[in-house]
Amino acid sequence: MNITFEAPDKVNGLMTITLEKEDYQKEVEKTLKDYRKRANVPGFRPGQTPMSLIKRQYGTAVKVDVVNKVLGEKLYEYIRENKIQMLGEPLPSEQQETLDFENEDAALTFKFDIAVAPAFEAALTDKDKIDYYNITVEDKLVDQQVEMYQSRAGHYEKVEAYDAEERDMLKGDLRELDADGNVKADGITVADAVLMPQYIKVDDQKKLFDGSKLGDIITWNPRKAYPESDVEVSSLLKIEKDDVKNHEGDFTYQITEISRFQKAEVNQQLFDQTFGEGTVKDEKEFRQKISDMIGQQFKADSDYKFLLDVRAYMENKVGKLEFPEALLKRVMLNNNKERKDAEDFVEKNFEASIKELGWHLIKEQLVAAQGIKVEDDDLKQVAKEAARAQFAQYGMSNVPDEYLENYAQDMLKKRENMDGIVDRAVDVKLTAALKNVVKLNQKDITLDEFQKLLQEK
């Protein structure tokens, strides 16, 4: 066996592997003997089929399988031992000559095109200065969060009169009218129809409900109130969407109930409901707890922005990397060969893929330089934080740790989640490490300013 590798331009590699008969023949003969033992050929007892017949029937196919196995093993063994940083998978070379598997004694020469990562150095020291944004937790943000908790714990109370400013909810009886303004004999009647006038799309229809009280009868037109939504009209009138066009006249709405939403008071009941019984004792502690939560989230946002800035800084510091673009397009095309629009897909996404590949290679060096290794506990912590964030979206800020543990374990069992969880764990550890390596240019910033900064990026 002979293996050679050359890459004159450092990024386009050509690997040539020549297999002699002795490199694979022993395994071929062993496999054919196994075939003979299992062969069931008419006219011969099991295991007694002449080897010449077995070779004639299976010899070439077995040889191809064995050669491919040996070839793959030796190819990746050479890449590993010679520390070739390969991008993607090896591709059969366009210089490959036709192989003669029928000739038992002929050597087999295989050629592979290999995309090689460009050689460069990516390093950071305390002489590198990178911005780090500390987002201020303003009182208005705490106020907004307090109000959100009040709203989630709120309830409806019955009132006597409708107030558009309070977003009241009405319940009443709908009756369809004829062209003369009388109740239509065979018209639609809906009892206890729920209506929130503030969501009516047309102002002149919305204003008909202003100042109304229990027992009042309002004449209005649902079709005119929701001119662009047959779905809303059909839901209100309890009819099929296609039937809306047959009921475009006026209706009466007699109010039987008015409910007004009342936010929960800021008291011990709200504290316990939000953070667990006895965790918070007064409003000052409540606001501080909320401020701490917001600050923790802002730290994650600041770290995210920091890693973005590290990327931009390193891409500028390293400069333009040279990639074997033609070969990488072949690799990308091969990876997407099941798509009908594979060629268009590669052309549209190649530039972005190359940019991501460049950052991936830079990040690999930074991770190696910091000796970062992702352990099971790191993955579990990332999964728990993802679970915590999902519960928080529904206002559940005091989820017991055992529930988070179980949720995280379920996430980790799903293979489709793992790549994202591992990447996140690497980013978390790399960010923490680099904050202790580079010189941080600390900047205090409001949330509005921070969000504007992200949008600009």
Phi, psi and omega in degrees: 000140179224129179235130175230150178222132177221143177214081185303322181263011176078343184239334176260105184258146175235118178253130180242124180237122178249121179256127174270166183304320184291345181285340185224346189297322181299318180290325177297313181295320178298316181294319179295325177296321177295321177300318183297320180297326185262349186295137177240086185253126180307134178096352181228142176290151178307128180086357183248007178296132178305137180300327180299324179289320178299315180297320182295323183278319189242351189306308184294316181298318179295318180300316180299314181298314182295316180299316180297322178295311179298317182301312180298317181299313184289324181298307183288331175296318180294316180299317182293313184291330181263008175052045176278120180276091186274141176255121182075205181252154174297143177242142175306130185291147175292348177268001183297131177267160180296137182259143180251093179282345181285331181282111187294330187259350184286140174289149180247121182248123181246141178234135181232136172272130183232124176280124183252136179295142179294148178274127178199170179237127178240111183219150176232143178223182179288358175273349177271129184247124183227140181295144171224123188260120175264113184276126181285133174273097182281155180302324183295329178290321177294319178301316180297321181289320177300315180296323178297317178295322177298318182293318181294332180262007184283180181206166178263142175235148179284137177228170185267331185229150181277135176232113183299330183288338183266001180057049181291155177247131182254150169230135183194182182253127180263136175222133180281140180253155175270185184297336180269001179087013177261157178296127183288127185303315181252024183279179181284136174229127179232119177272145177056042176287129181268134184217137174239095188303333182296342179265003174294136189281333187251126188300317185293332174282323180296318185292341179300336183267351183300133176074007182288156183229171176306133178091344180295149176245119180254131173263124184210178183232104182304322182294321178286331181291326180234070189295338185247012184223089174296334181296314180296318180294314181296324179293317180294317184273357180059045179230169176289150181302321182291345182270353183301320183299343180268003182222063185259008180274190181280159175226156168259152178225108179264119185285123178250345181201140175233125180242136180241133181284130178244121176292149178294149177286153176277092183214186185298326179298318178292320179300313182293320181293328184277314188242003181101150186298127175079357182291322181238135186257334182208178185295325179298314178294323180300312181293324179293320179298317178295318179299319179296319179297315179297318180299322178295318177295320179296327177298318178297321178294319179295319178295320178300314180294322179300315181293326174299318180289326174298316180300310181299319180297315182289322178298323177288321182292317181287325181085183183292128178264140179268124179243153174283079193299316181299318180290320179293328175295322176296318179298314181295321178295319179295324180288341182241025187295343179283344181282141177289330182256035187306314183295315178296320180299315180297315181297319183288328188252358187295314183299316179294323179296319179296320179296317178294323179296319179300314179294323178301317180291321177297313182297324178303317180292320179295318179297316180295319182296328181268000179063035184281129175228135181267121180258171180301322180296326178295318179295319180296320181295319178297316179297320179295320179294323176295319178295316180300318180294322179293318177295323181297331178299335180256017177078013182263091186260356182237041180292128180303147184299328182294327177290320177297319179300312182296318180296317180296319180297321177296320178297319183289339179283342183268116184303324184293345179272340195295316182302315180295320180293317179296314179301317180296318180298319177297314181299318180298313183289323179294317179300312181300319181292314184291333177296337178264000180257305184278168174273120182274127174268088187291132179224126174276141187206146177280165180298318179299317179294321180295314180296322177296322179297318179295320180296322178296324179291000000 
